[in-house]
Amino acid sequence: MAHPPLLPNTASIKGEHAAMYVRMSSNPQDHSIEHQCARLQQFANEHNLEIVKMYADAGKSGLRINGRDGLQELIADVQALRADFTIVLVYDVSRWGRFQDTDEGAYYEYICRKAGIQVIYCAEPFANDGSAIASVLKGIKRTMAAEYSRELSARVFAAQCRFAAKGFKMGGLVGYGLRRISYDRNGQLRRVLESGERKASITDRVRIALGTPSEIATIKQIYTWYLDEHCGDTEIADRLNQKKIRPERGDCWKPWHVKAILTNEKYMGRIVFNRGTAKLSTNRTTNPQNEWISVDEGLPQIITSEVFQRAIDERRRRMQPRDRTAMIVALRALILPPYNRTQPVA
């Protein structure tokens, strides 16, 4: 493989100290960290550079600098004048980042250059020497890297929609009283996945199944407390903690645990996908309901659709704002002795 030429003054980098920056996302098509390190070390050996530090972001998306501790540390060292190197070796432009705003990648490189540190993309067929042609090619490469992420996101989302319409689980927490079961591409059962466990192969698919009988009984009990005994989320959480029942996450029940069970359609057998969108590491937004993918009977029912709708209607009723008279009556019931609660409202 032909190596790109060095800086205009080739001799000036001989014997220099260099750092390497490597990154790999979870995409299996990306170059591995080991492959990048080997290529950068080869480049350093061929040009008599001494590698004094490595910055790495393993399993990190290149869309944003957020969460990329390696790149953040590199930029922080450069800005604080802690860098004991004058060159940063990077495999190619896409390893530096797939920023959707291509100027962001250029900005981080400029921070290095302003501090007298040169960024070299070792696998690119051009020298990053500040020339007009290098600037044009870097701009094209940055745009290509960003576009690759956009196209990949669109393809993945389309595939997720197809599988969600068939009743498969598309990531995320499964919920209390439910389990994930993985199947291979031929529909053969593999195993029940434990909490936090990933499926064995990228081609495997996941369906939702019921949990233990005691968990199912707890879910039904929650609906009974809420609808028949008119308990609130906090009171139900307290009762569950008193019974020493463990939630899906954490050591004790919180009101939001209870609310999740009382408001999620999956407990009546319906799977809903695409409620919200957070593509390309953007902030999550809520999608209009006509874009949701809803699958009835996607898993066994724990409670009937009638009971679930009663719970939704009851929550709406409790959330309705009270008028002034009703609010004063409620407050008096909380703070006044029983014999004063019949006083007329002013």
Number of C-alpha atoms within 10 A of each C-alpha: 5 7 13 16 14 17 15 12 9 10 11 10 17 14 13 17 19 23 23 24 23 25 27 22 18 11 11 9 8 12 15 17 17 11 12 22 20 12 16 25 17 14 18 22 13 11 16 14 19 17 19 13 16 15 18 20 20 16 14 19 23 26 22 18 19 12 12 19 15 19 21 16 13 23 17 14 14 21 14 10 10 10 21 14 19 18 23 24 25 24 24 18 21 23 21 25 23 27 23 20 13 19 13 16 23 17 11 18 17 15 15 21 15 12 14 13 19 22 22 23 22 25 20 19 15 17 22 22 17 11 10 9 13 15 15 11 16 22 17 14 18 25 18 16 22 21 15 13 19 15 11 12 14 13 11 10 14 12 11 18 16 12 15 21 17 15 23 23 23 17 11 7 14 17 19 21 21 21 20 25 20 24 20 17 12 9 10 11 14 15 14 17 15 11 12 8 9 11 20 14 11 10 10 16 24 23 19 22 17 18 14 12 9 11 18 17 12 16 18 17 14 21 22 15 16 20 17 9 9 13 16 16 20 16 16 23 23 15 15 20 16 11 9 12 16 14 19 17 13 9 11 16 23 19 14 12 20 23 17 13 19 21 14 16 19 23 26 21 19 18 23 19 19 19 15 14 13 11 14 19 13 10 8 10 11 10 12 10 11 8 11 14 17 20 18 16 13 22 20 16 17 18 17 11 15 10 16 21 15 13 18 14 12 14 17 10 10 10 9 8 9 11 8 10 10 12 12 14 15 13 11 17 14 11 10 11 9 10 7 11 16 11 9 7 11 5
